Amino acid sequence: MNPAPLFALLALNACTSIVAAPTGPAALGQVTAVESLQVRPLALLEDSRCPASVQCIWAGQVRIRAEVTSRSGRELREMTLGTPISVSGGTLTLVDAQPPKLAPGTTDAGQYRFSFQFVR
């Protein structure tokens, strides 16, 4: 029996990241579990996304302040939609912000829901 395929499989598994499925949406002030982390979105800092009905040069961004609790403690972090941050030996990403921006103007902060993903 040739051991090369077994070694190749073991090497491939050693390089694989563990990706958790995105969490269900969390409202401001609501705690959501993301793997071994707890994340509580605290404040919407910016929603400059381009409304669906408008043609924009820049797509804009969503930024929030969140409380992230891990085994090593609790910290406040700013998060930008789609940008991973280093936390507890992995990366935490704000992967979705709802509702989408449909028209110019503001959305009531209570309507927002945020989803996160953790990759170890």
MOPAC internal coordinates of N, CA, C and O (Angstrom, degrees):
PM7 1SCF
backbone

  N    0.0000 0     0.00 0     0.00 0    0    0    0
  C    1.4541 1     0.00 0     0.00 0    1    0    0
  C    1.5213 1   109.41 1     0.00 0    2    1    0
  O    1.2310 1   120.93 1   -47.43 1    3    2    1
  N    1.3238 1   115.82 1   132.57 1    3    2    1
  C    1.4543 1   121.76 1  -179.43 1    5    3    2
  C    1.5300 1   109.24 1   -83.42 1    6    5    3
  O    1.2310 1   118.84 1   -60.59 1    7    6    5
  N    1.3504 1   119.82 1   119.41 1    7    6    5
  C    1.4681 1   121.52 1  -178.71 1    9    7    6
  C    1.5282 1   113.85 1   -79.60 1   10    9    7
  O    1.2310 1   118.93 1   172.40 1   11   10    9
  N    1.3272 1   119.64 1    -7.60 1   11   10    9
  C    1.4667 1   121.99 1  -176.31 1   13   11   10
  C    1.5248 1   112.93 1   -57.24 1   14   13   11
  O    1.2310 1   118.30 1   134.30 1   15   14   13
  N    1.3606 1   120.84 1   -45.70 1   15   14   13
  C    1.4652 1   119.16 1   179.00 1   17   15   14
  C    1.5310 1   113.10 1   -61.23 1   18   17   15
  O    1.2310 1   120.41 1   144.14 1   19   18   17
  N    1.3287 1   116.81 1   -35.86 1   19   18   17
  C    1.4612 1   120.44 1   179.05 1   21   19   18
  C    1.5254 1   110.54 1   -65.61 1   22   21   19
  O    1.2310 1   120.24 1   135.52 1   23   22   21
  N    1.3386 1   117.15 1   -44.48 1   23   22   21
  C    1.4637 1   120.74 1   178.66 1   25   23   22
  C    1.5307 1   111.04 1   -64.25 1   26   25   23
  O    1.2310 1   120.37 1   141.01 1   27   26   25
  N    1.3146 1   116.90 1   -38.99 1   27   26   25
  C    1.4654 1   120.50 1   178.44 1   29   27   26
  C    1.5204 1   110.68 1   -63.36 1   30   29   27
  O    1.2310 1   120.14 1   138.09 1   31   30   29
  N    1.3294 1   117.34 1   -41.91 1   31   30   29
  C    1.4601 1   121.53 1   178.68 1   33   31   30
  C    1.5247 1   111.12 1   -64.77 1   34   33   31
  O    1.2310 1   120.10 1   136.87 1   35   34   33
  N    1.3231 1   117.42 1   -43.13 1   35   34   33
  C    1.4698 1   120.86 1   178.46 1   37   35   34
  C    1.5226 1   111.11 1   -63.90 1   38   37   35
  O    1.2310 1   119.89 1   139.66 1   39   38   37
  N    1.3231 1   117.81 1   -40.34 1   39   38   37
  C    1.4648 1   121.49 1   178.54 1   41   39   38
  C    1.5195 1   110.72 1   -64.98 1   42   41   39
  O    1.2310 1   120.08 1   139.86 1   43   42   41
  N    1.3103 1   117.45 1   -40.14 1   43   42   41
  C    1.4633 1   121.67 1   179.13 1   45   43   42
  C    1.5232 1   110.59 1   -65.01 1   46   45   43
  O    1.2310 1   119.94 1   136.44 1   47   46   45
  N    1.3216 1   117.72 1   -43.56 1   47   46   45
  C    1.4595 1   121.39 1   178.87 1   49   47   46
  C    1.5218 1   111.54 1   -63.71 1   50   49   47
  O    1.2310 1   119.06 1   146.77 1   51   50   49
  N    1.3072 1   119.41 1   -33.23 1   51   50   49
  C    1.4588 1   122.66 1   179.98 1   53   51   50
  C    1.5174 1   111.81 1   -67.41 1   54   53   51
  O    1.2310 1   119.83 1   155.20 1   55   54   53
  N    1.3297 1   117.93 1   -24.80 1   55   54   53
  C    1.4582 1   122.38 1  -178.23 1   57   55   54
  C    1.5224 1   112.95 1   -93.94 1   58   57   55
  O    1.2310 1   119.67 1   177.34 1   59   58   57
  N    1.2979 1   118.23 1    -2.66 1   59   58   57
  C    1.4538 1   121.70 1  -174.75 1   61   59   58
  C    1.5149 1   111.01 1   -82.13 1   62   61   59
  O    1.2310 1   120.26 1   -46.81 1   63   62   61
  N    1.3294 1   117.11 1   133.19 1   63   62   61
  C    1.4585 1   122.16 1   174.85 1   65   63   62
  C    1.5122 1   109.29 1   -85.35 1   66   65   63
  O    1.2310 1   121.20 1   -28.57 1   67   66   65
  N    1.3103 1   115.31 1   151.43 1   67   66   65
  C    1.4582 1   120.01 1   174.52 1   69   67   66
  C    1.5178 1   107.09 1   -94.75 1   70   69   67
  O    1.2310 1   120.77 1   -61.55 1   71   70   69
  N    1.3274 1   116.13 1   118.45 1   71   70   69
  C    1.4518 1   122.08 1  -177.89 1   73   71   70
  C    1.5149 1   108.44 1  -111.94 1   74   73   71
  O    1.2310 1   120.62 1   -59.31 1   75   74   73
  N    1.3114 1   116.42 1   120.69 1   75   74   73
  C    1.4568 1   120.63 1   176.95 1   77   75   74
  C    1.5259 1   108.87 1   -83.04 1   78   77   75
  O    1.2310 1   120.53 1   -34.72 1   79   78   77
  N    1.3133 1   116.60 1   145.28 1   79   78   77
  C    1.4621 1   120.30 1   174.70 1   81   79   78
  C    1.5223 1   108.82 1   -62.46 1   82   81   79
  O    1.2310 1   119.73 1   -31.84 1   83   82   81
  N    1.3368 1   118.12 1   148.16 1   83   82   81
  C    1.4589 1   119.16 1   177.89 1   85   83   82
  C    1.5336 1   110.82 1   -57.23 1   86   85   83
  O    1.2310 1   121.61 1   -31.79 1   87   86   85
  N    1.3138 1   114.53 1   148.21 1   87   86   85
  C    1.4582 1   120.06 1   178.94 1   89   87   86
  C    1.5189 1   110.26 1   -74.63 1   90   89   87
  O    1.2310 1   121.57 1   -14.77 1   91   90   89
  N    1.3137 1   114.61 1   165.23 1   91   90   89
  C    1.4577 1   118.99 1   169.45 1   93   91   90
  C    1.5079 1   108.05 1   -69.16 1   94   93   91
  O    1.2310 1   119.79 1   -22.04 1   95   94   93
  N    1.3003 1   118.01 1   157.96 1   95   94   93
  C    1.4583 1   120.88 1  -175.62 1   97   95   94
  C    1.5345 1   112.46 1   -64.84 1   98   97   95
  O    1.2310 1   121.05 1   -37.47 1   99   98   97
  N    1.3347 1   115.60 1   142.53 1   99   98   97
  C    1.4602 1   122.79 1   177.60 1  101   99   98
  C    1.5175 1   109.48 1  -120.03 1  102  101   99
  O    1.2310 1   120.47 1   -44.79 1  103  102  101
  N    1.3120 1   116.70 1   135.21 1  103  102  101
  C    1.4563 1   122.15 1   176.34 1  105  103  102
  C    1.5229 1   109.39 1   -80.32 1  106  105  103
  O    1.2310 1   120.28 1   -13.11 1  107  106  105
  N    1.3207 1   117.06 1   166.89 1  107  106  105
  C    1.4565 1   120.91 1   174.58 1  109  107  106
  C    1.5221 1   109.01 1   -56.78 1  110  109  107
  O    1.2310 1   120.52 1   -48.22 1  111  110  109
  N    1.3238 1   116.62 1   131.78 1  111  110  109
  C    1.4536 1   122.00 1   179.49 1  113  111  110
  C    1.5142 1   114.68 1    86.69 1  114  113  111
  O    1.2310 1   119.79 1   170.52 1  115  114  113
  N    1.3221 1   118.01 1    -9.48 1  115  114  113
  C    1.4665 1   122.14 1  -177.49 1  117  115  114
  C    1.5286 1   109.99 1   -95.04 1  118  117  115
  O    1.2310 1   120.52 1   -43.83 1  119  118  117
  N    1.3323 1   116.61 1   136.17 1  119  118  117
  C    1.4653 1   121.52 1   179.24 1  121  119  118
  C    1.5220 1   109.21 1   -88.24 1  122  121  119
  O    1.2310 1   120.99 1   -42.97 1  123  122  121
  N    1.3389 1   115.71 1   137.03 1  123  122  121
  C    1.4539 1   121.26 1   174.23 1  125  123  122
  C    1.5256 1   108.43 1  -129.03 1  126  125  123
  O    1.2310 1   120.56 1   -37.87 1  127  126  125
  N    1.3220 1   116.53 1   142.13 1  127  126  125
  C    1.4622 1   121.66 1   178.43 1  129  127  126
  C    1.5184 1   108.95 1   -87.98 1  130  129  127
  O    1.2310 1   121.00 1   -48.47 1  131  130  129
  N    1.3297 1   115.69 1   131.53 1  131  130  129
  C    1.4578 1   122.75 1   177.39 1  133  131  130
  C    1.5263 1   105.72 1  -129.88 1  134  133  131
  O    1.2310 1   120.53 1   -82.43 1  135  134  133
  N    1.3573 1   116.60 1    97.57 1  135  134  133
  C    1.4597 1   121.01 1  -172.61 1  137  135  134
  C    1.5234 1   108.21 1    56.31 1  138  137  135
  O    1.2310 1   119.84 1    54.20 1  139  138  137
  N    1.3353 1   117.92 1  -125.80 1  139  138  137
  C    1.4646 1   121.15 1  -178.53 1  141  139  138
  C    1.5238 1   112.49 1   -88.93 1  142  141  139
  O    1.2310 1   120.09 1  -175.53 1  143  142  141
  N    1.3201 1   117.44 1     4.47 1  143  142  141
  C    1.4654 1   122.08 1  -179.59 1  145  143  142
  C    1.5232 1   110.85 1   -99.71 1  146  145  143
  O    1.2310 1   121.37 1   -23.59 1  147  146  145
  N    1.3315 1   114.98 1   156.41 1  147  146  145
  C    1.4547 1   121.20 1   167.05 1  149  147  146
  C    1.5189 1   106.18 1  -119.48 1  150  149  147
  O    1.2310 1   120.81 1   -48.74 1  151  150  149
  N    1.3328 1   116.05 1   131.26 1  151  150  149
  C    1.4558 1   121.12 1  -177.71 1  153  151  150
  C    1.5251 1   108.56 1  -123.85 1  154  153  151
  O    1.2310 1   121.06 1   -49.24 1  155  154  153
  N    1.3428 1   115.58 1   130.76 1  155  154  153
  C    1.4617 1   121.18 1   177.82 1  157  155  154
  C    1.5319 1   107.67 1  -125.01 1  158  157  155
  O    1.2310 1   119.89 1   -72.56 1  159  158  157
  N    1.3457 1   117.81 1   107.44 1  159  158  157
  C    1.4651 1   119.04 1   173.48 1  161  159  158
  C    1.5299 1   108.65 1   -64.34 1  162  161  159
  O    1.2310 1   120.29 1   -53.35 1  163  162  161
  N    1.3229 1   117.05 1   126.65 1  163  162  161
  C    1.4616 1   120.86 1  -176.32 1  165  163  162
  C    1.5205 1   113.83 1  -103.73 1  166  165  163
  O    1.2310 1   120.62 1   141.19 1  167  166  165
  N    1.3401 1   116.42 1   -38.81 1  167  166  165
  C    1.4633 1   119.24 1  -175.29 1  169  167  166
  C    1.5211 1   110.40 1  -152.12 1  170  169  167
  O    1.2310 1   121.43 1   -37.50 1  171  170  169
  N    1.3067 1   114.88 1   142.50 1  171  170  169
  C    1.4622 1   121.35 1   171.31 1  173  171  170
  C    1.5217 1   106.28 1   -86.75 1  174  173  171
  O    1.2310 1   120.39 1   -63.83 1  175  174  173
  N    1.3216 1   116.86 1   116.17 1  175  174  173
  C    1.4568 1   121.63 1  -178.95 1  177  175  174
  C    1.5235 1   111.97 1   -90.35 1  178  177  175
  O    1.2310 1   121.14 1   146.24 1  179  178  177
  N    1.3365 1   115.43 1   -33.76 1  179  178  177
  C    1.4678 1   119.42 1  -177.15 1  181  179  178
  C    1.5158 1   110.09 1  -159.62 1  182  181  179
  O    1.2310 1   120.95 1   -43.37 1  183  182  181
  N    1.3159 1   115.79 1   136.63 1  183  182  181
  C    1.4594 1   121.52 1   166.69 1  185  183  182
  C    1.5178 1   106.18 1  -135.89 1  186  185  183
  O    1.2310 1   121.36 1   -90.60 1  187  186  185
  N    1.3100 1   115.01 1    89.40 1  187  186  185
  C    1.4648 1   120.70 1  -178.74 1  189  187  186
  C    1.5213 1   111.44 1  -105.55 1  190  189  187
  O    1.2310 1   121.04 1  -158.64 1  191  190  189
  N    1.3606 1   115.62 1    21.36 1  191  190  189
  C    1.4657 1   118.77 1   179.23 1  193  191  190
  C    1.5195 1   109.91 1   -61.31 1  194  193  191
  O    1.2310 1   121.75 1   -31.68 1  195  194  193
  N    1.2891 1   114.26 1   148.32 1  195  194  193
  C    1.4549 1   121.21 1   178.18 1  197  195  194
  C    1.5328 1   108.94 1   -73.75 1  198  197  195
  O    1.2310 1   119.69 1   -52.18 1  199  198  197
  N    1.3366 1   118.19 1   127.82 1  199  198  197
  C    1.4723 1   119.49 1   176.23 1  201  199  198
  C    1.5265 1   111.06 1   -60.87 1  202  201  199
  O    1.2310 1   120.90 1   -32.77 1  203  202  201
  N    1.3139 1   115.89 1   147.23 1  203  202  201
  C    1.4689 1   121.50 1  -177.99 1  205  203  202
  C    1.5230 1   111.81 1   -59.16 1  206  205  203
  O    1.2310 1   119.99 1   151.11 1  207  206  205
  N    1.3257 1   117.62 1   -28.89 1  207  206  205
  C    1.4687 1   120.82 1  -175.90 1  209  207  206
  C    1.5276 1   113.16 1   -87.82 1  210  209  207
  O    1.2310 1   119.85 1  -175.65 1  211  210  209
  N    1.3259 1   117.89 1     4.35 1  211  210  209
  C    1.4620 1   121.82 1  -174.94 1  213  211  210
  C    1.5219 1   109.05 1  -125.44 1  214  213  211
  O    1.2310 1   120.55 1   -37.82 1  215  214  213
  N    1.3358 1   116.55 1   142.18 1  215  214  213
  C    1.4615 1   120.21 1   175.26 1  217  215  214
  C    1.5221 1   108.01 1   -93.11 1  218  217  215
  O    1.2310 1   120.88 1   -58.80 1  219  218  217
  N    1.3302 1   115.91 1   121.20 1  219  218  217
  C    1.4616 1   121.62 1  -175.56 1  221  219  218
  C    1.5207 1   110.45 1  -118.48 1  222  221  219
  O    1.2310 1   121.10 1   -26.48 1  223  222  221
  N    1.3230 1   115.50 1   153.52 1  223  222  221
  C    1.4577 1   120.89 1   174.27 1  225  223  222
  C    1.5219 1   109.60 1   -78.72 1  226  225  223
  O    1.2310 1   120.19 1   143.68 1  227  226  225
  N    1.3219 1   117.24 1   -36.32 1  227  226  225
  C    1.4625 1   123.01 1  -179.06 1  229  227  226
  C    1.5183 1   108.28 1  -117.73 1  230  229  227
  O    1.2310 1   119.83 1   -45.90 1  231  230  229
  N    1.3324 1   117.92 1   134.10 1  231  230  229
  C    1.4621 1   121.76 1  -176.91 1  233  231  230
  C    1.5236 1   112.56 1   -70.16 1  234  233  231
  O    1.2310 1   119.78 1   158.56 1  235  234  233
  N    1.3317 1   118.03 1   -21.44 1  235  234  233
  C    1.4576 1   121.64 1  -178.90 1  237  235  234
  C    1.5183 1   111.42 1    84.87 1  238  237  235
  O    1.2310 1   121.03 1     4.72 1  239  238  237
  N    1.3266 1   115.64 1  -175.28 1  239  238  237
  C    1.4590 1   120.12 1  -177.47 1  241  239  238
  C    1.5151 1   110.91 1  -152.40 1  242  241  239
  O    1.2310 1   121.52 1   -15.13 1  243  242  241
  N    1.3249 1   114.70 1   164.87 1  243  242  241
  C    1.4542 1   122.82 1   172.89 1  245  243  242
  C    1.5161 1   106.77 1  -118.85 1  246  245  243
  O    1.2310 1   120.56 1   -51.10 1  247  246  245
  N    1.3268 1   116.54 1   128.90 1  247  246  245
  C    1.4609 1   121.92 1   176.07 1  249  247  246
  C    1.5236 1   108.62 1  -125.94 1  250  249  247
  O    1.2310 1   121.36 1   -41.75 1  251  250  249
  N    1.3274 1   115.00 1   138.25 1  251  250  249
  C    1.4611 1   120.22 1   177.89 1  253  251  250
  C    1.5288 1   109.41 1  -131.96 1  254  253  251
  O    1.2310 1   120.99 1   -17.95 1  255  254  253
  N    1.3201 1   115.72 1   162.05 1  255  254  253
  C    1.4668 1   122.00 1   166.98 1  257  255  254
  C    1.5173 1   105.48 1  -104.77 1  258  257  255
  O    1.2310 1   120.77 1   -48.31 1  259  258  257
  N    1.3337 1   116.13 1   131.69 1  259  258  257
  C    1.4615 1   120.49 1  -177.98 1  261  259  258
  C    1.5252 1   109.94 1  -133.81 1  262  261  259
  O    1.2310 1   121.60 1   -30.78 1  263  262  261
  N    1.3195 1   114.54 1   149.22 1  263  262  261
  C    1.4524 1   121.59 1   172.26 1  265  263  262
  C    1.5265 1   106.80 1   -96.74 1  266  265  263
  O    1.2310 1   120.73 1   -57.58 1  267  266  265
  N    1.3229 1   116.21 1   122.42 1  267  266  265
  C    1.4629 1   121.76 1  -178.66 1  269  267  266
  C    1.5273 1   107.52 1  -114.06 1  270  269  267
  O    1.2310 1   120.91 1   -58.09 1  271  270  269
  N    1.3362 1   115.86 1   121.91 1  271  270  269
  C    1.4554 1   121.13 1   179.88 1  273  271  270
  C    1.5244 1   108.85 1  -113.28 1  274  273  271
  O    1.2310 1   121.53 1   -52.67 1  275  274  273
  N    1.3340 1   114.67 1   127.33 1  275  274  273
  C    1.4612 1   121.40 1   177.48 1  277  275  274
  C    1.5227 1   107.92 1  -129.55 1  278  277  275
  O    1.2310 1   120.61 1     2.33 1  279  278  277
  N    1.3098 1   116.44 1  -177.67 1  279  278  277
  C    1.4713 1   120.31 1   177.95 1  281  279  278
  C    1.5232 1   111.65 1   -59.60 1  282  281  279
  O    1.2310 1   120.59 1   151.57 1  283  282  281
  N    1.3325 1   116.48 1   -28.43 1  283  282  281
  C    1.4624 1   120.12 1  -177.22 1  285  283  282
  C    1.5239 1   113.50 1   -88.16 1  286  285  283
  O    1.2310 1   119.74 1   178.77 1  287  286  285
  N    1.3206 1   118.10 1    -1.23 1  287  286  285
  C    1.4607 1   119.81 1   176.86 1  289  287  286
  C    1.5127 1   113.51 1   134.77 1  290  289  287
  O    1.2310 1   121.88 1    13.47 1  291  290  289
  N    1.3178 1   114.01 1  -166.53 1  291  290  289
  C    1.4652 1   122.43 1  -175.82 1  293  291  290
  C    1.5178 1   108.57 1  -119.62 1  294  293  291
  O    1.2310 1   120.96 1   -42.08 1  295  294  293
  N    1.3420 1   115.77 1   137.92 1  295  294  293
  C    1.4591 1   119.63 1   177.74 1  297  295  294
  C    1.5211 1   110.50 1  -144.79 1  298  297  295
  O    1.2310 1   121.00 1   -28.55 1  299  298  297
  N    1.3319 1   115.69 1   151.45 1  299  298  297
  C    1.4581 1   121.73 1   174.46 1  301  299  298
  C    1.5198 1   107.78 1   -93.31 1  302  301  299
  O    1.2310 1   120.85 1   -47.42 1  303  302  301
  N    1.3301 1   115.98 1   132.58 1  303  302  301
  C    1.4633 1   121.41 1  -178.49 1  305  303  302
  C    1.5118 1   109.75 1  -135.18 1  306  305  303
  O    1.2310 1   120.88 1   -35.60 1  307  306  305
  N    1.3226 1   115.93 1   144.40 1  307  306  305
  C    1.4623 1   120.74 1   169.44 1  309  307  306
  C    1.5164 1   106.98 1   -91.11 1  310  309  307
  O    1.2310 1   120.91 1   -43.28 1  311  310  309
  N    1.3283 1   115.86 1   136.72 1  311  310  309
  C    1.4528 1   121.22 1  -179.02 1  313  311  310
  C    1.5275 1   108.75 1  -128.81 1  314  313  311
  O    1.2310 1   121.34 1   -38.73 1  315  314  313
  N    1.3309 1   115.05 1   141.27 1  315  314  313
  C    1.4565 1   122.49 1   176.85 1  317  315  314
  C    1.5230 1   107.74 1  -115.59 1  318  317  315
  O    1.2310 1   120.61 1   -45.31 1  319  318  317
  N    1.3169 1   116.44 1   134.69 1  319  318  317
  C    1.4594 1   122.11 1  -179.34 1  321  319  318
  C    1.5258 1   110.51 1   -49.51 1  322  321  319
  O    1.2310 1   120.94 1   -55.39 1  323  322  321
  N    1.3428 1   115.80 1   124.61 1  323  322  321
  C    1.4568 1   121.77 1   176.45 1  325  323  322
  C    1.5123 1   116.01 1    83.42 1  326  325  323
  O    1.2310 1   119.62 1   178.46 1  327  326  325
  N    1.3402 1   118.33 1    -1.54 1  327  326  325
  C    1.4612 1   121.30 1  -178.10 1  329  327  326
  C    1.5260 1   109.97 1  -109.94 1  330  329  327
  O    1.2310 1   119.61 1   -66.68 1  331  330  329
  N    1.3423 1   118.35 1   113.32 1  331  330  329
  C    1.4680 1   120.74 1  -178.78 1  333  331  330
  C    1.5281 1   111.78 1   -68.70 1  334  333  331
  O    1.2310 1   121.13 1   -32.41 1  335  334  333
  N    1.3413 1   115.44 1   147.59 1  335  334  333
  C    1.4568 1   121.27 1   172.49 1  337  335  334
  C    1.5297 1   108.06 1  -122.31 1  338  337  335
  O    1.2310 1   120.16 1   -31.00 1  339  338  337
  N    1.3189 1   117.30 1   149.00 1  339  338  337
  C    1.4619 1   122.18 1   179.40 1  341  339  338
  C    1.5214 1   109.82 1   -78.76 1  342  341  339
  O    1.2310 1   121.29 1   -54.62 1  343  342  341
  N    1.3343 1   115.14 1   125.38 1  343  342  341
  C    1.4624 1   121.54 1  -179.88 1  345  343  342
  C    1.5198 1   108.09 1  -148.80 1  346  345  343
  O    1.2310 1   120.04 1   -49.12 1  347  346  345
  N    1.3172 1   117.52 1   130.88 1  347  346  345
  C    1.4601 1   123.42 1   167.69 1  349  347  346
  C    1.5392 1   113.96 1    47.72 1  350  349  347
  O    1.2310 1   120.45 1  -132.91 1  351  350  349
  N    1.3166 1   116.74 1    47.09 1  351  350  349
  C    1.4571 1   120.70 1   176.64 1  353  351  350
  C    1.5141 1   115.18 1    77.27 1  354  353  351
  O    1.2310 1   119.67 1  -164.96 1  355  354  353
  N    1.3178 1   118.23 1    15.04 1  355  354  353
  C    1.4599 1   122.23 1   179.05 1  357  355  354
  C    1.5135 1   110.07 1  -154.33 1  358  357  355
  O    1.2310 1   121.10 1    18.37 1  359  358  357
  N    1.3373 1   115.50 1  -161.63 1  359  358  357
  C    1.4642 1   119.72 1   177.14 1  361  359  358
  C    1.5212 1   109.40 1  -126.16 1  362  361  359
  O    1.2310 1   121.62 1   -42.63 1  363  362  361
  N    1.3199 1   114.51 1   137.37 1  363  362  361
  C    1.4602 1   123.19 1   177.51 1  365  363  362
  C    1.5161 1   107.32 1  -111.31 1  366  365  363
  O    1.2310 1   120.82 1   -48.17 1  367  366  365
  N    1.3368 1   116.03 1   131.83 1  367  366  365
  C    1.4620 1   120.69 1  -177.72 1  369  367  366
  C    1.5128 1   110.19 1  -128.62 1  370  369  367
  O    1.2310 1   120.87 1   -45.45 1  371  370  369
  N    1.3170 1   115.94 1   134.55 1  371  370  369
  C    1.4565 1   122.06 1   167.64 1  373  371  370
  C    1.5299 1   105.36 1   -77.69 1  374  373  371
  O    1.2310 1   120.30 1   -71.05 1  375  374  373
  N    1.3488 1   117.04 1   108.95 1  375  374  373
  C    1.4620 1   120.21 1  -171.72 1  377  375  374
  C    1.5238 1   114.47 1   -99.85 1  378  377  375
  O    1.2310 1   120.24 1   165.54 1  379  378  377
  N    1.3346 1   117.15 1   -14.46 1  379  378  377
  C    1.4633 1   118.49 1  -179.54 1  381  379  378
  C    1.5179 1   109.85 1  -157.06 1  382  381  379
  O    1.2310 1   121.09 1   -35.74 1  383  382  381
  N    1.3127 1   115.53 1   144.26 1  383  382  381
  C    1.4625 1   122.77 1   174.18 1  385  383  382
  C    1.5191 1   107.08 1  -134.45 1  386  385  383
  O    1.2310 1   121.06 1   -56.52 1  387  386  385
  N    1.3077 1   115.58 1   123.48 1  387  386  385
  C    1.4612 1   121.59 1   179.53 1  389  387  386
  C    1.5188 1   109.49 1  -121.26 1  390  389  387
  O    1.2310 1   117.79 1   -28.23 1  391  390  389
  N    1.2906 1   121.81 1   151.77 1  391  390  389
  C    1.4595 1   126.43 1     1.69 1  393  391  390
  C    1.5274 1   110.96 1   -78.47 1  394  393  391
  O    1.2310 1   120.92 1   -19.34 1  395  394  393
  N    1.3359 1   115.85 1   160.66 1  395  394  393
  C    1.4585 1   117.76 1   173.84 1  397  395  394
  C    1.5277 1   108.58 1   -66.06 1  398  397  395
  O    1.2310 1   121.08 1   -23.74 1  399  398  397
  N    1.2883 1   115.54 1   156.26 1  399  398  397
  C    1.4647 1   119.17 1   178.47 1  401  399  398
  C    1.5252 1   107.37 1   -79.18 1  402  401  399
  O    1.2310 1   120.49 1   -66.33 1  403  402  401
  N    1.3030 1   116.67 1   113.67 1  403  402  401
  C    1.4591 1   120.96 1  -175.36 1  405  403  402
  C    1.5181 1   113.27 1   -99.58 1  406  405  403
  O    1.2310 1   120.18 1   153.81 1  407  406  405
  N    1.3198 1   117.25 1   -26.19 1  407  406  405
  C    1.4633 1   120.33 1  -178.00 1  409  407  406
  C    1.5156 1   108.74 1  -147.85 1  410  409  407
  O    1.2310 1   120.28 1   -21.47 1  411  410  409
  N    1.3306 1   117.07 1   158.53 1  411  410  409
  C    1.4593 1   118.87 1   175.52 1  413  411  410
  C    1.5346 1   110.05 1   -59.47 1  414  413  411
  O    1.2310 1   121.08 1   -26.41 1  415  414  413
  N    1.3034 1   115.55 1   153.59 1  415  414  413
  C    1.4626 1   120.09 1  -179.16 1  417  415  414
  C    1.5077 1   110.19 1   115.40 1  418  417  415
  O    1.2310 1   121.16 1    13.66 1  419  418  417
  N    1.3079 1   115.38 1  -166.34 1  419  418  417
  C    1.4603 1   119.42 1  -175.78 1  421  419  418
  C    1.5198 1   110.84 1  -112.31 1  422  421  419
  O    1.2310 1   121.28 1   -26.25 1  423  422  421
  N    1.3134 1   115.15 1   153.75 1  423  422  421
  C    1.4534 1   123.31 1   173.98 1  425  423  422
  C    1.5138 1   106.30 1  -106.98 1  426  425  423
  O    1.2310 1   119.88 1   -41.30 1  427  426  425
  N    1.3160 1   117.84 1   138.70 1  427  426  425
  C    1.4549 1   121.65 1   177.17 1  429  427  426
  C    1.5274 1   109.05 1   -59.07 1  430  429  427
  O    1.2310 1   120.12 1   -48.50 1  431  430  429
  N    1.3310 1   117.37 1   131.50 1  431  430  429
  C    1.4698 1   121.64 1  -176.38 1  433  431  430
  C    1.5240 1   112.10 1   -57.79 1  434  433  431
  O    1.2310 1   119.42 1   150.70 1  435  434  433
  N    1.3195 1   118.71 1   -29.30 1  435  434  433
  C    1.4578 1   122.31 1  -179.99 1  437  435  434
  C    1.5170 1   113.69 1   -68.50 1  438  437  435
  O    1.2310 1   119.84 1   164.22 1  439  438  437
  N    1.3255 1   117.92 1   -15.78 1  439  438  437
  C    1.4602 1   121.17 1   179.86 1  441  439  438
  C    1.5306 1   112.86 1   -84.88 1  442  441  439
  O    1.2310 1   120.12 1   165.14 1  443  442  441
  N    1.3225 1   117.38 1   -14.86 1  443  442  441
  C    1.4624 1   120.19 1  -175.43 1  445  443  442
  C    1.5161 1   111.72 1   -72.87 1  446  445  443
  O    1.2310 1   121.26 1   -35.82 1  447  446  445
  N    1.3469 1   115.20 1   144.18 1  447  446  445
  C    1.4614 1   123.74 1   173.55 1  449  447  446
  C    1.5258 1   106.95 1  -134.67 1  450  449  447
  O    1.2310 1   120.72 1   -43.24 1  451  450  449
  N    1.3387 1   116.23 1   136.76 1  451  450  449
  C    1.4584 1   121.97 1  -174.50 1  453  451  450
  C    1.5155 1   110.48 1  -123.18 1  454  453  451
  O    1.2310 1   120.50 1   -41.51 1  455  454  453
  N    1.3336 1   116.64 1   138.49 1  455  454  453
  C    1.4651 1   122.42 1   177.42 1  457  455  454
  C    1.5239 1   109.01 1  -118.78 1  458  457  455
  O    1.2310 1   121.14 1   -35.91 1  459  458  457
  N    1.3428 1   115.42 1   144.09 1  459  458  457
  C    1.4607 1   122.10 1  -175.40 1  461  459  458
  C    1.5251 1   110.23 1  -127.68 1  462  461  459
  O    1.2310 1   121.31 1   -21.61 1  463  462  461
  N    1.3298 1   115.11 1   158.39 1  463  462  461
  C    1.4653 1   121.20 1   175.74 1  465  463  462
  C    1.5287 1   108.04 1  -140.09 1  466  465  463
  O    1.2310 1   121.20 1   -39.43 1  467  466  465
  N    1.3348 1   115.31 1   140.57 1  467  466  465
  C    1.4586 1   121.40 1   179.42 1  469  467  466
  C    1.5222 1   109.15 1  -118.75 1  470  469  467
  O    1.2310 1   120.85 1   -46.95 1  471  470  469
  N    1.3317 1   115.98 1   133.05 1  471  470  469
  C    1.4632 1   122.62 1   177.40 1  473  471  470
  C    1.5194 1   107.50 1  -121.40 1  474  473  471
  O    1.2310 1   120.82 1   -56.98 1  475  474  473
  N    1.3111 1   116.03 1   123.02 1  475  474  473
  C    1.4715 1   120.71 1   179.22 1  477  475  474
  C    1.5058 1   109.26 1   -97.41 1  478  477  475
  O    1.2310 1   120.10 1   180.00 1  479  478  477

